[in-house]
Amino acid sequence: MPLLKTKQTLSSMLPEQTLKVISTDAGSWRDIPAYVELTHHELVERVQLSDQFIYYIKKGV
């Protein structure tokens, strides 16, 4: 579910805006970076804090 919501949100954003995603789904640790690699977006940073996975994704042009 985090990947689907990430895709939906990115589609409504302007280029160069940054999205912060907070997830508790451990699968997102592999899914979100894999998705970003296939797109024109940029994974700026990802952090794991306890049971939270946090991603900063810059929307591509």
mmJSON file of the N, C-alpha and C atoms, coordinates in Angstrom:
{"data_MODEL":{"atom_site":{
"group_PDB":["ATOM","ATOM","ATOM","ATOM","ATOM","ATOM","ATOM","ATOM","ATOM","ATOM","ATOM","ATOM","ATOM","ATOM","ATOM","ATOM","ATOM","ATOM","ATOM","ATOM","ATOM","ATOM","ATOM","ATOM","ATOM","ATOM","ATOM","ATOM","ATOM","ATOM","ATOM","ATOM","ATOM","ATOM","ATOM","ATOM","ATOM","ATOM","ATOM","ATOM","ATOM","ATOM","ATOM","ATOM","ATOM","ATOM","ATOM","ATOM","ATOM","ATOM","ATOM","ATOM","ATOM","ATOM","ATOM","ATOM","ATOM","ATOM","ATOM","ATOM","ATOM","ATOM","ATOM","ATOM","ATOM","ATOM","ATOM","ATOM","ATOM","ATOM","ATOM","ATOM","ATOM","ATOM","ATOM","ATOM","ATOM","ATOM","ATOM","ATOM","ATOM","ATOM","ATOM","ATOM","ATOM","ATOM","ATOM","ATOM","ATOM","ATOM","ATOM","ATOM","ATOM","ATOM","ATOM","ATOM","ATOM","ATOM","ATOM","ATOM","ATOM","ATOM","ATOM","ATOM","ATOM","ATOM","ATOM","ATOM","ATOM","ATOM","ATOM","ATOM","ATOM","ATOM","ATOM","ATOM","ATOM","ATOM","ATOM","ATOM","ATOM","ATOM","ATOM","ATOM","ATOM","ATOM","ATOM","ATOM","ATOM","ATOM","ATOM","ATOM","ATOM","ATOM","ATOM","ATOM","ATOM","ATOM","ATOM","ATOM","ATOM","ATOM","ATOM","ATOM","ATOM","ATOM","ATOM","ATOM","ATOM","ATOM","ATOM","ATOM","ATOM","ATOM","ATOM","ATOM","ATOM","ATOM","ATOM","ATOM","ATOM","ATOM","ATOM","ATOM","ATOM","ATOM","ATOM","ATOM","ATOM","ATOM","ATOM","ATOM","ATOM","ATOM","ATOM","ATOM","ATOM","ATOM","ATOM","ATOM","ATOM","ATOM","ATOM"],
"id":[1,2,3,4,5,6,7,8,9,10,11,12,13,14,15,16,17,18,19,20,21,22,23,24,25,26,27,28,29,30,31,32,33,34,35,36,37,38,39,40,41,42,43,44,45,46,47,48,49,50,51,52,53,54,55,56,57,58,59,60,61,62,63,64,65,66,67,68,69,70,71,72,73,74,75,76,77,78,79,80,81,82,83,84,85,86,87,88,89,90,91,92,93,94,95,96,97,98,99,100,101,102,103,104,105,106,107,108,109,110,111,112,113,114,115,116,117,118,119,120,121,122,123,124,125,126,127,128,129,130,131,132,133,134,135,136,137,138,139,140,141,142,143,144,145,146,147,148,149,150,151,152,153,154,155,156,157,158,159,160,161,162,163,164,165,166,167,168,169,170,171,172,173,174,175,176,177,178,179,180,181,182,183],
"type_symbol":["N","C","C","N","C","C","N","C","C","N","C","C","N","C","C","N","C","C","N","C","C","N","C","C","N","C","C","N","C","C","N","C","C","N","C","C","N","C","C","N","C","C","N","C","C","N","C","C","N","C","C","N","C","C","N","C","C","N","C","C","N","C","C","N","C","C","N","C","C","N","C","C","N","C","C","N","C","C","N","C","C","N","C","C","N","C","C","N","C","C","N","C","C","N","C","C","N","C","C","N","C","C","N","C","C","N","C","C","N","C","C","N","C","C","N","C","C","N","C","C","N","C","C","N","C","C","N","C","C","N","C","C","N","C","C","N","C","C","N","C","C","N","C","C","N","C","C","N","C","C","N","C","C","N","C","C","N","C","C","N","C","C","N","C","C","N","C","C","N","C","C","N","C","C","N","C","C","N","C","C","N","C","C"],
"label_atom_id":["N","CA","C","N","CA","C","N","CA","C","N","CA","C","N","CA","C","N","CA","C","N","CA","C","N","CA","C","N","CA","C","N","CA","C","N","CA","C","N","CA","C","N","CA","C","N","CA","C","N","CA","C","N","CA","C","N","CA","C","N","CA","C","N","CA","C","N","CA","C","N","CA","C","N","CA","C","N","CA","C","N","CA","C","N","CA","C","N","CA","C","N","CA","C","N","CA","C","N","CA","C","N","CA","C","N","CA","C","N","CA","C","N","CA","C","N","CA","C","N","CA","C","N","CA","C","N","CA","C","N","CA","C","N","CA","C","N","CA","C","N","CA","C","N","CA","C","N","CA","C","N","CA","C","N","CA","C","N","CA","C","N","CA","C","N","CA","C","N","CA","C","N","CA","C","N","CA","C","N","CA","C","N","CA","C","N","CA","C","N","CA","C","N","CA","C","N","CA","C","N","CA","C","N","CA","C","N","CA","C","N","CA","C"],
"label_alt_id":[null,null,null,null,null,null,null,null,null,null,null,null,null,null,null,null,null,null,null,null,null,null,null,null,null,null,null,null,null,null,null,null,null,null,null,null,null,null,null,null,null,null,null,null,null,null,null,null,null,null,null,null,null,null,null,null,null,null,null,null,null,null,null,null,null,null,null,null,null,null,null,null,null,null,null,null,null,null,null,null,null,null,null,null,null,null,null,null,null,null,null,null,null,null,null,null,null,null,null,null,null,null,null,null,null,null,null,null,null,null,null,null,null,null,null,null,null,null,null,null,null,null,null,null,null,null,null,null,null,null,null,null,null,null,null,null,null,null,null,null,null,null,null,null,null,null,null,null,null,null,null,null,null,null,null,null,null,null,null,null,null,null,null,null,null,null,null,null,null,null,null,null,null,null,null,null,null,null,null,null,null,null,null],
"label_comp_id":["MET","MET","MET","PRO","PRO","PRO","LEU","LEU","LEU","LEU","LEU","LEU","LYS","LYS","LYS","THR","THR","THR","LYS","LYS","LYS","GLN","GLN","GLN","THR","THR","THR","LEU","LEU","LEU","SER","SER","SER","SER","SER","SER","MET","MET","MET","LEU","LEU","LEU","PRO","PRO","PRO","GLU","GLU","GLU","GLN","GLN","GLN","THR","THR","THR","LEU","LEU","LEU","LYS","LYS","LYS","VAL","VAL","VAL","ILE","ILE","ILE","SER","SER","SER","THR","THR","THR","ASP","ASP","ASP","ALA","ALA","ALA","GLY","GLY","GLY","SER","SER","SER","TRP","TRP","TRP","ARG","ARG","ARG","ASP","ASP","ASP","ILE","ILE","ILE","PRO","PRO","PRO","ALA","ALA","ALA","TYR","TYR","TYR","VAL","VAL","VAL","GLU","GLU","GLU","LEU","LEU","LEU","THR","THR","THR","HIS","HIS","HIS","HIS","HIS","HIS","GLU","GLU","GLU","LEU","LEU","LEU","VAL","VAL","VAL","GLU","GLU","GLU","ARG","ARG","ARG","VAL","VAL","VAL","GLN","GLN","GLN","LEU","LEU","LEU","SER","SER","SER","ASP","ASP","ASP","GLN","GLN","GLN","PHE","PHE","PHE","ILE","ILE","ILE","TYR","TYR","TYR","TYR","TYR","TYR","ILE","ILE","ILE","LYS","LYS","LYS","LYS","LYS","LYS","GLY","GLY","GLY","VAL","VAL","VAL"],
"label_asym_id":["A","A","A","A","A","A","A","A","A","A","A","A","A","A","A","A","A","A","A","A","A","A","A","A","A","A","A","A","A","A","A","A","A","A","A","A","A","A","A","A","A","A","A","A","A","A","A","A","A","A","A","A","A","A","A","A","A","A","A","A","A","A","A","A","A","A","A","A","A","A","A","A","A","A","A","A","A","A","A","A","A","A","A","A","A","A","A","A","A","A","A","A","A","A","A","A","A","A","A","A","A","A","A","A","A","A","A","A","A","A","A","A","A","A","A","A","A","A","A","A","A","A","A","A","A","A","A","A","A","A","A","A","A","A","A","A","A","A","A","A","A","A","A","A","A","A","A","A","A","A","A","A","A","A","A","A","A","A","A","A","A","A","A","A","A","A","A","A","A","A","A","A","A","A","A","A","A","A","A","A","A","A","A"],
"label_entity_id":["1","1","1","1","1","1","1","1","1","1","1","1","1","1","1","1","1","1","1","1","1","1","1","1","1","1","1","1","1","1","1","1","1","1","1","1","1","1","1","1","1","1","1","1","1","1","1","1","1","1","1","1","1","1","1","1","1","1","1","1","1","1","1","1","1","1","1","1","1","1","1","1","1","1","1","1","1","1","1","1","1","1","1","1","1","1","1","1","1","1","1","1","1","1","1","1","1","1","1","1","1","1","1","1","1","1","1","1","1","1","1","1","1","1","1","1","1","1","1","1","1","1","1","1","1","1","1","1","1","1","1","1","1","1","1","1","1","1","1","1","1","1","1","1","1","1","1","1","1","1","1","1","1","1","1","1","1","1","1","1","1","1","1","1","1","1","1","1","1","1","1","1","1","1","1","1","1","1","1","1","1","1","1"],
"label_seq_id":[1,1,1,2,2,2,3,3,3,4,4,4,5,5,5,6,6,6,7,7,7,8,8,8,9,9,9,10,10,10,11,11,11,12,12,12,13,13,13,14,14,14,15,15,15,16,16,16,17,17,17,18,18,18,19,19,19,20,20,20,21,21,21,22,22,22,23,23,23,24,24,24,25,25,25,26,26,26,27,27,27,28,28,28,29,29,29,30,30,30,31,31,31,32,32,32,33,33,33,34,34,34,35,35,35,36,36,36,37,37,37,38,38,38,39,39,39,40,40,40,41,41,41,42,42,42,43,43,43,44,44,44,45,45,45,46,46,46,47,47,47,48,48,48,49,49,49,50,50,50,51,51,51,52,52,52,53,53,53,54,54,54,55,55,55,56,56,56,57,57,57,58,58,58,59,59,59,60,60,60,61,61,61],
"pdbx_PDB_ins_code":[null,null,null,null,null,null,null,null,null,null,null,null,null,null,null,null,null,null,null,null,null,null,null,null,null,null,null,null,null,null,null,null,null,null,null,null,null,null,null,null,null,null,null,null,null,null,null,null,null,null,null,null,null,null,null,null,null,null,null,null,null,null,null,null,null,null,null,null,null,null,null,null,null,null,null,null,null,null,null,null,null,null,null,null,null,null,null,null,null,null,null,null,null,null,null,null,null,null,null,null,null,null,null,null,null,null,null,null,null,null,null,null,null,null,null,null,null,null,null,null,null,null,null,null,null,null,null,null,null,null,null,null,null,null,null,null,null,null,null,null,null,null,null,null,null,null,null,null,null,null,null,null,null,null,null,null,null,null,null,null,null,null,null,null,null,null,null,null,null,null,null,null,null,null,null,null,null,null,null,null,null,null,null],
"Cartn_x":[0.795,0.0,0.847,1.995,2.789,3.245,3.583,4.034,2.899,1.713,0.576,0.293,0.265,0.003,1.128,2.352,3.486,3.322,2.985,2.778,1.663,0.552,-0.577,-0.201,0.495,0.873,1.872,2.871,3.856,3.201,2.18,1.528,0.826,0.48,-0.218,0.725,2.008,2.972,3.615,4.221,4.963,6.403,7.049,8.439,9.326,10.302,11.282,10.754,9.466,8.956,9.426,9.562,10.019,8.892,8.728,7.712,8.388,7.822,8.281,7.27,7.753,6.902,7.329,6.363,6.614,5.788,6.464,5.8,6.211,5.318,5.653,5.715,5.565,5.614,7.066,7.643,9.044,9.3,8.303,8.451,8.728,8.353,8.597,10.091,10.909,12.362,12.968,12.396,12.883,11.992,10.667,9.724,9.875,9.979,10.032,11.325,12.506,13.714,13.68,13.146,13.054,12.16,11.05,10.158,10.855,11.522,12.189,13.251,13.958,14.98,14.391,13.127,12.47,11.817,11.917,11.252,12.272,11.774,12.621,12.708,12.167,12.232,13.582,13.867,15.142,14.885,15.464,15.414,16.529,16.153,17.118,17.723,16.851,17.316,16.298,16.778,15.886,16.516,15.653,16.108,15.179,15.747,14.929,15.094,13.979,13.958,13.008,13.568,12.774,11.885,10.565,9.64,9.131,9.741,9.341,10.414,9.935,10.797,10.433,11.415,11.163,11.936,11.255,11.836,11.587,12.58,12.441,12.648,11.611,11.653,11.396,12.339,12.153,11.507,10.402,9.701,10.546,10.655,11.419,10.672,11.411,10.855,10.109],
"Cartn_y":[-1.202,0.0,1.28,1.321,2.557,2.936,1.945,2.255,2.851,2.305,2.827,4.276,4.558,5.922,6.87,6.376,7.187,7.556,6.577,6.834,7.854,7.69,8.6,10.026,10.167,11.493,12.138,11.395,11.943,12.429,11.733,12.121,13.471,13.894,15.171,16.311,16.017,17.029,17.719,18.876,19.603,19.082,19.17,18.746,19.471,18.754,19.251,19.336,19.096,19.059,17.768,17.796,16.624,16.063,14.774,14.05,13.314,13.441,12.669,11.553,10.323,9.151,8.497,8.23,7.506,6.229,5.109,3.818,2.917,2.018,0.984,-0.387,-0.404,-1.633,-1.924,-2.98,-3.321,-3.581,-4.018,-4.262,-3.001,-1.868,-0.6,-0.317,-0.907,-0.675,-1.114,-2.129,-2.565,-2.032,-1.929,-1.552,-0.101,0.824,2.239,2.56,2.159,2.42,1.746,0.543,-0.155,0.62,1.135,1.94,3.206,3.899,5.154,4.904,3.785,3.453,3.332,2.97,2.784,4.057,5.144,6.388,7.508,8.704,9.889,10.618,10.027,10.628,10.312,10.981,10.782,10.455,9.379,9.04,9.826,10.888,11.785,11.153,10.52,9.907,8.881,7.873,6.934,6.587,6.497,6.297,5.303,4.435,3.551,3.981,4.302,4.669,3.723,2.769,1.767,1.05,1.172,0.49,1.393,2.553,3.475,3.523,3.576,3.71,5.04,5.918,7.278,7.492,8.058,8.295,9.745,10.323,11.645,11.456,11.741,11.51,12.829,13.208,14.411,14.018,14.698,14.395,14.849,13.988,14.295,15.237,15.72,16.681,15.951],
"Cartn_z":[0.0,0.0,0.0,0.697,0.675,-0.735,-1.548,-2.903,-3.731,-3.633,-4.377,-3.985,-2.711,-2.245,-2.664,-2.67,-3.115,-4.587,-5.419,-6.847,-7.063,-6.37,-6.524,-6.129,-5.032,-4.557,-5.509,-5.953,-6.885,-8.173,-8.634,-9.891,-9.78,-8.577,-8.411,-7.992,-7.893,-7.466,-8.666,-8.403,-9.425,-9.481,-10.651,-10.76,-9.748,-9.237,-8.268,-6.826,-6.605,-5.234,-4.582,-3.257,-2.516,-1.663,-1.739,-0.979,0.167,1.345,2.496,2.725,2.726,2.934,4.244,5.102,6.35,6.298,6.458,6.351,7.513,7.874,8.85,8.174,6.857,6.071,5.688,6.236,5.968,4.485,3.762,2.326,1.534,2.087,1.396,1.279,2.141,2.125,0.784,0.168,-1.143,-2.27,-2.022,-3.083,-3.55,-2.619,-3.004,-3.755,-3.277,-4.072,-5.455,-5.526,-6.816,-7.778,-7.286,-8.117,-8.605,-7.688,-8.044,-9.118,-9.042,-10.044,-11.452,-11.54,-12.84,-13.364,-12.616,-12.985,-13.129,-13.365,-13.462,-12.117,-11.069,-9.735,-9.092,-7.976,-7.284,-5.813,-5.35,-3.93,-3.25,-2.562,-1.945,-0.702,0.085,1.335,1.794,2.507,3.19,4.526,5.531,6.907,7.58,8.405,9.229,10.676,11.311,12.722,13.433,14.135,14.834,13.832,13.971,13.06,11.946,11.756,10.691,9.602,8.37,7.202,6.557,6.435,5.963,4.666,3.68,2.358,1.959,1.304,0.704,-0.791,-1.561,-3.005,-3.725,-4.598,-5.394,-6.711,-7.023,-8.277,-9.448,-10.431,-11.638,-12.549,-13.521,-14.491,-15.568],
"occupancy":[1.0,1.0,1.0,1.0,1.0,1.0,1.0,1.0,1.0,1.0,1.0,1.0,1.0,1.0,1.0,1.0,1.0,1.0,1.0,1.0,1.0,1.0,1.0,1.0,1.0,1.0,1.0,1.0,1.0,1.0,1.0,1.0,1.0,1.0,1.0,1.0,1.0,1.0,1.0,1.0,1.0,1.0,1.0,1.0,1.0,1.0,1.0,1.0,1.0,1.0,1.0,1.0,1.0,1.0,1.0,1.0,1.0,1.0,1.0,1.0,1.0,1.0,1.0,1.0,1.0,1.0,1.0,1.0,1.0,1.0,1.0,1.0,1.0,1.0,1.0,1.0,1.0,1.0,1.0,1.0,1.0,1.0,1.0,1.0,1.0,1.0,1.0,1.0,1.0,1.0,1.0,1.0,1.0,1.0,1.0,1.0,1.0,1.0,1.0,1.0,1.0,1.0,1.0,1.0,1.0,1.0,1.0,1.0,1.0,1.0,1.0,1.0,1.0,1.0,1.0,1.0,1.0,1.0,1.0,1.0,1.0,1.0,1.0,1.0,1.0,1.0,1.0,1.0,1.0,1.0,1.0,1.0,1.0,1.0,1.0,1.0,1.0,1.0,1.0,1.0,1.0,1.0,1.0,1.0,1.0,1.0,1.0,1.0,1.0,1.0,1.0,1.0,1.0,1.0,1.0,1.0,1.0,1.0,1.0,1.0,1.0,1.0,1.0,1.0,1.0,1.0,1.0,1.0,1.0,1.0,1.0,1.0,1.0,1.0,1.0,1.0,1.0,1.0,1.0,1.0,1.0,1.0,1.0],
"B_iso_or_equiv":[0.0,0.0,0.0,0.0,0.0,0.0,0.0,0.0,0.0,0.0,0.0,0.0,0.0,0.0,0.0,0.0,0.0,0.0,0.0,0.0,0.0,0.0,0.0,0.0,0.0,0.0,0.0,0.0,0.0,0.0,0.0,0.0,0.0,0.0,0.0,0.0,0.0,0.0,0.0,0.0,0.0,0.0,0.0,0.0,0.0,0.0,0.0,0.0,0.0,0.0,0.0,0.0,0.0,0.0,0.0,0.0,0.0,0.0,0.0,0.0,0.0,0.0,0.0,0.0,0.0,0.0,0.0,0.0,0.0,0.0,0.0,0.0,0.0,0.0,0.0,0.0,0.0,0.0,0.0,0.0,0.0,0.0,0.0,0.0,0.0,0.0,0.0,0.0,0.0,0.0,0.0,0.0,0.0,0.0,0.0,0.0,0.0,0.0,0.0,0.0,0.0,0.0,0.0,0.0,0.0,0.0,0.0,0.0,0.0,0.0,0.0,0.0,0.0,0.0,0.0,0.0,0.0,0.0,0.0,0.0,0.0,0.0,0.0,0.0,0.0,0.0,0.0,0.0,0.0,0.0,0.0,0.0,0.0,0.0,0.0,0.0,0.0,0.0,0.0,0.0,0.0,0.0,0.0,0.0,0.0,0.0,0.0,0.0,0.0,0.0,0.0,0.0,0.0,0.0,0.0,0.0,0.0,0.0,0.0,0.0,0.0,0.0,0.0,0.0,0.0,0.0,0.0,0.0,0.0,0.0,0.0,0.0,0.0,0.0,0.0,0.0,0.0,0.0,0.0,0.0,0.0,0.0,0.0],
"pdbx_formal_charge":[null,null,null,null,null,null,null,null,null,null,null,null,null,null,null,null,null,null,null,null,null,null,null,null,null,null,null,null,null,null,null,null,null,null,null,null,null,null,null,null,null,null,null,null,null,null,null,null,null,null,null,null,null,null,null,null,null,null,null,null,null,null,null,null,null,null,null,null,null,null,null,null,null,null,null,null,null,null,null,null,null,null,null,null,null,null,null,null,null,null,null,null,null,null,null,null,null,null,null,null,null,null,null,null,null,null,null,null,null,null,null,null,null,null,null,null,null,null,null,null,null,null,null,null,null,null,null,null,null,null,null,null,null,null,null,null,null,null,null,null,null,null,null,null,null,null,null,null,null,null,null,null,null,null,null,null,null,null,null,null,null,null,null,null,null,null,null,null,null,null,null,null,null,null,null,null,null,null,null,null,null,null,null],
"auth_seq_id":[1,1,1,2,2,2,3,3,3,4,4,4,5,5,5,6,6,6,7,7,7,8,8,8,9,9,9,10,10,10,11,11,11,12,12,12,13,13,13,14,14,14,15,15,15,16,16,16,17,17,17,18,18,18,19,19,19,20,20,20,21,21,21,22,22,22,23,23,23,24,24,24,25,25,25,26,26,26,27,27,27,28,28,28,29,29,29,30,30,30,31,31,31,32,32,32,33,33,33,34,34,34,35,35,35,36,36,36,37,37,37,38,38,38,39,39,39,40,40,40,41,41,41,42,42,42,43,43,43,44,44,44,45,45,45,46,46,46,47,47,47,48,48,48,49,49,49,50,50,50,51,51,51,52,52,52,53,53,53,54,54,54,55,55,55,56,56,56,57,57,57,58,58,58,59,59,59,60,60,60,61,61,61],
"auth_comp_id":["MET","MET","MET","PRO","PRO","PRO","LEU","LEU","LEU","LEU","LEU","LEU","LYS","LYS","LYS","THR","THR","THR","LYS","LYS","LYS","GLN","GLN","GLN","THR","THR","THR","LEU","LEU","LEU","SER","SER","SER","SER","SER","SER","MET","MET","MET","LEU","LEU","LEU","PRO","PRO","PRO","GLU","GLU","GLU","GLN","GLN","GLN","THR","THR","THR","LEU","LEU","LEU","LYS","LYS","LYS","VAL","VAL","VAL","ILE","ILE","ILE","SER","SER","SER","THR","THR","THR","ASP","ASP","ASP","ALA","ALA","ALA","GLY","GLY","GLY","SER","SER","SER","TRP","TRP","TRP","ARG","ARG","ARG","ASP","ASP","ASP","ILE","ILE","ILE","PRO","PRO","PRO","ALA","ALA","ALA","TYR","TYR","TYR","VAL","VAL","VAL","GLU","GLU","GLU","LEU","LEU","LEU","THR","THR","THR","HIS","HIS","HIS","HIS","HIS","HIS","GLU","GLU","GLU","LEU","LEU","LEU","VAL","VAL","VAL","GLU","GLU","GLU","ARG","ARG","ARG","VAL","VAL","VAL","GLN","GLN","GLN","LEU","LEU","LEU","SER","SER","SER","ASP","ASP","ASP","GLN","GLN","GLN","PHE","PHE","PHE","ILE","ILE","ILE","TYR","TYR","TYR","TYR","TYR","TYR","ILE","ILE","ILE","LYS","LYS","LYS","LYS","LYS","LYS","GLY","GLY","GLY","VAL","VAL","VAL"],
"auth_asym_id":["A","A","A","A","A","A","A","A","A","A","A","A","A","A","A","A","A","A","A","A","A","A","A","A","A","A","A","A","A","A","A","A","A","A","A","A","A","A","A","A","A","A","A","A","A","A","A","A","A","A","A","A","A","A","A","A","A","A","A","A","A","A","A","A","A","A","A","A","A","A","A","A","A","A","A","A","A","A","A","A","A","A","A","A","A","A","A","A","A","A","A","A","A","A","A","A","A","A","A","A","A","A","A","A","A","A","A","A","A","A","A","A","A","A","A","A","A","A","A","A","A","A","A","A","A","A","A","A","A","A","A","A","A","A","A","A","A","A","A","A","A","A","A","A","A","A","A","A","A","A","A","A","A","A","A","A","A","A","A","A","A","A","A","A","A","A","A","A","A","A","A","A","A","A","A","A","A","A","A","A","A","A","A"],
"auth_atom_id":["N","CA","C","N","CA","C","N","CA","C","N","CA","C","N","CA","C","N","CA","C","N","CA","C","N","CA","C","N","CA","C","N","CA","C","N","CA","C","N","CA","C","N","CA","C","N","CA","C","N","CA","C","N","CA","C","N","CA","C","N","CA","C","N","CA","C","N","CA","C","N","CA","C","N","CA","C","N","CA","C","N","CA","C","N","CA","C","N","CA","C","N","CA","C","N","CA","C","N","CA","C","N","CA","C","N","CA","C","N","CA","C","N","CA","C","N","CA","C","N","CA","C","N","CA","C","N","CA","C","N","CA","C","N","CA","C","N","CA","C","N","CA","C","N","CA","C","N","CA","C","N","CA","C","N","CA","C","N","CA","C","N","CA","C","N","CA","C","N","CA","C","N","CA","C","N","CA","C","N","CA","C","N","CA","C","N","CA","C","N","CA","C","N","CA","C","N","CA","C","N","CA","C","N","CA","C","N","CA","C","N","CA","C"],
"pdbx_PDB_model_num":[1,1,1,1,1,1,1,1,1,1,1,1,1,1,1,1,1,1,1,1,1,1,1,1,1,1,1,1,1,1,1,1,1,1,1,1,1,1,1,1,1,1,1,1,1,1,1,1,1,1,1,1,1,1,1,1,1,1,1,1,1,1,1,1,1,1,1,1,1,1,1,1,1,1,1,1,1,1,1,1,1,1,1,1,1,1,1,1,1,1,1,1,1,1,1,1,1,1,1,1,1,1,1,1,1,1,1,1,1,1,1,1,1,1,1,1,1,1,1,1,1,1,1,1,1,1,1,1,1,1,1,1,1,1,1,1,1,1,1,1,1,1,1,1,1,1,1,1,1,1,1,1,1,1,1,1,1,1,1,1,1,1,1,1,1,1,1,1,1,1,1,1,1,1,1,1,1,1,1,1,1,1,1]
}}}
